[in-house]
């Protein structure tokens, strides 16, 4: 989450792409992925852009592409209680993937947590481009929350260093802040 969005996020929550488009904010989303998401719907559910999306593990390909912006980002920690929000859907990989499987929260055991929480998704697949792509998509497994993740589900944040943490707290973030440079590929 860009630090400049924190005041708005503390007030309105983490919004779906559709709702966020109505507010001034800075996006870290990748445009090519957003174009795919714009065309996709969850079977029996909403359009992808009508869900607020949460990654199971923030140390993933998307954050890797933004690693040079880590001084201006934080990773919000969200309570597992968000899984009880009506209409929540799990995606076993990046939801924009043509191979994404959408699951009810009660089907969480079908997720490949070893792949999702692996620290790396490429070294072990240097000789297998297919396995690399599959693992890269699984690293971006998501919790899809209809429209908004309310601030009551926030439990804290991760930052790259103490200076960023101090800035986050100075901006009104009162929840626990954990410094974890490894989360940001340092």
Secondary structure, DSSP 8 states (H G I E B T S, - for coil): -BGGGHHHHHHH-EE-HHHHTTS-------HHHHHHHHT-B-TTS-BGGGEEEEES-SSSHHHHHTGGGGGGB-EEEE-GGGGGSTT-EEESS-TTSTT--EE-GGGGGGS-HHHHT-S-SSGGGTT-HHHHHHHHHHTT-EEEEESEE-GGGEEEEEESSHHHHHHHHHTT--SEEEE-GGGGT-
